[in-house]
Amino acid sequence: MVKNIIILLIFLTPLAYNQNEKPEIDNDYFLIGTLGDYMGREKFKNIEERVDKYYKSEKKLCTSIDSMFKNNYPDLKLSSLKYKTSKQRIFELHSKILSKTIESFFTYKPSGRGTFKGDMAFKDIDYDTIEDLPGFVNKHYDTIYQGNLRPEKFNTEIQKLSFVTGAYVRYGWKKDSLYQISVANSTSKVKLLDSLLKELGCNHVNYEMRMAIPVSHKISFKPTDQLKAYFDTYKKLRE
């Protein structure tokens, strides 16, 4: 009788999360979590093989992602450049193969914006004398497409945990007992985080949008012990 009760209790007692185990990560979903979402994920010809760009303060995260993927994506290359006007240095990761994988996580639509692709210098262009302005735009500008995340791609717990962790590693911080993630002018990332954090069982999930220039999208929450273990393990990739 006692033996049967013990066995029953074992089956009925929820398994506690083992905080000593290194959390399992899905690299693809972690990467998607880190990607920029300023006005969505941009797509046009000149950057079609770009994984993402990173500012000087994000160099360690950039090199960490490079190390994470370079064995499976031999065409992955890390480059750096300095803007002529601001003199700010940025880093970029490029891979045609990995970029195709990333595209499967997004739906794209015309943003209404374009990027100059002609050989002429802007200072030599007299817009007042252009008779066929739409024709000029079609000839010399590429349409910028805006990519929004596809929620249906996020199904398993590991996928959700990995994505949220990637977003936190790049855009998050801890304030007192709350964790926060903020992305300016986000079109889909913070909205998706709001849904996934609730699905993962986090408490006090609060999505705030502050109308300014740029528009601030911020979410605050109390993570589960499991998600906190992910944060504690992988935040080292940016530190």
N, C-alpha and C positions, 0 to 999 in steps of 0.2 A: 504493500500500500504506500509506504513512505517513498519507495523507489519510484513508483509511478507518478507521485506528486512532483518529485524532483525533476523527472523527465518532462512533465507537463510545463513546469515553470521555465525550463530551459527554452522550450519552443515558444512560450508566450512572452518571454522577456526580450525586448528589442536589443539588437546588437549595438553596442556603443561604438562610436567612431574611434579608431585607433590613431591617436595623435602622433604616435612614434613612427608611423609609416610615412614615407615620402609620397605626397599626393600624386596620383597618375594624371598626366596632362596630355591633351590632344594638341599637338603642335599647330595644326592648321587652324583650329578654333582659337587657340591662344593668339596666333598672329592676327586673325580677323578682329579680335578684341582690341589689339593695339593700333589698328589702322586709323588714320585720320578720318574725321567725318565733318570737316569744316565745309559747309555747303554740299555735303554728301561726298561720295568718292568720285573724284573727277576722272573722266576718260576722254582722251583725244589722241590723235596720231603721235604727237611728239613724246608722250609719256605712256604709250600703250604697254611698254615692258617694265615700267617702274612699279616696284612693290610698294614703296612709300618713301617719304623724305623725313629727315630728322634734324632737329636743331642741335647746336653744339652741346647743349646741356643733356641731350638725349643720345650722345655718342655711344655710351656703354650699352644702352638698350639696342641700338642699331647693330653693334658688333655681336651682341648676344644672339640676336635673331639670325645674323649671318652664320654664326657657329651652329645654331640649331638646325638650319636647313641646307647648308652647303654640301653635305654628303649626299643628299637625295636630289639636289638640284645643281648639277655641275656648271650650269650657265649663270649661277647667281654671282653677281659682282657688286662690290661696294665701292662707291666713288664719293668724292667731295668736291664742292665748288664754293666760291665766294661771290655773293651778289655785288655787282658793280656799284650800285647806289648806296646800299646800307652797309656794305663791307661785312655783312654777316655770313659766317660759314655754315653750310648745311651739308648733310651726308645723305646719300641716296642708295637704295638697294634696287638692283635691276635683275630681272629674270623673266624671259618670255614664257617659260614653262610654268613657273610659280604664279605669274600674273594671270594665266589662264585658269588655274585652280581658284584664285581669288575671285575672278569674275563670276564664277558659278554661285557665289554667295550673295550676289547683287542683282537687282533689276535696274535697268538704265533707261533714262528718258532725257530728251533735250532740255537743257537748263535755261535756255534763252540767252546764254552768254557765248562768246567766241574768243578764240585766241589767234593772234596774228601769225600767219605762216609764210608771208611773202618775203622777198629779198630786199624790198625797198626799206629805206630808213623812215621812221615815223616823221622826222623833221621835213622830209621831202614830199609828204603827202598833203595836198591842199583839198580838203574835203568839200570846200565850197564850190570847187570847179568840177567835181565828179558828177557827171550827168546821170549815170546809172549806178546809184549808190548800192542798191540791193545786189546788182551784178558784181560790183567791186567787192562787197562783203563776201559773197559766195566764192569768189576767186581767191581772195587773200586771207580768209579767216576759216579756221576749223571750228565746228560746233563743239562746245564742251558739254558732254553728257554727265548727268548727275546720277550716281549710283546709290540706291537705298537697300539696306539689308533685307534679306528674305527670312522672315520668322520661321517659315516651315522647314528651314534647314537645321534648326536647333531642336533636336529630339531627345537625345540621351542625357543623363545627368552629367557625364564626363564632358560632353560637348558644351553644355551650359556653364559648368564650373570653369572650364578652360577659357571660354569667351569672356566671362565676367572677370576672371583673373587677369587676362591680357589688358582689358580696359582699365582695371584698377592699377596695374603696374605702370601704365603710361600716364593715366589721367587722374589717379586717385590719391587720397591722403586720409589720415585719421585725425579726427578732432574730438578730443575727450573720448566718450564711449561710442561715438558715431563714426562711420566710414563714409567718405564722400567721393563722388566721381563727377567731373565737370568737363563738358566739351562745348566750346563756343560754336554757335551756328550749326549745331547738330541737326541732321535731317531724319535720322533713324536710329542711331546707336543708343542714345540715352532712353528713348522710348522703348526699345527692345530690352535694355537693362532693367527698366521698371518692371516689365513682365517676368523676366527670368529670375530676378531676385525674389519676387513673390512666389514663383513656382519652386524655388529652392528652399523656401521656408524661412527667409530672412524676416526680421521684425522691423517695425517703424520705417517702412519704405516710403520715402516722400520725394516726389518729382517736382522740382521747381523750375519755372521758366521766367527769366527776367528780361523784359523788353528793353533792350539797349542796343548799342552798336559796338561790338557784335552782340547778338542775342545769347544770353547765358542759359545753358541747359545743365542743371545740376541735380543729382540724385543722392540722397543720404539714406543710410540704413544701418541696421545692426546685423552683421553676418552670423551665420551658423558657425559652430565650432569647426565644421568641415571646411567651409569657405575661408574662414580665418586662417586655417592651416595652409591653404593654398596661397593666400596673400603673403604669409610669413615666409613661405618657401621660395616663391618666385619673385618677390619684390627686390631680391638681391640682383636680379638681372638689370636693374636700372641704377643701383646704388654704386 
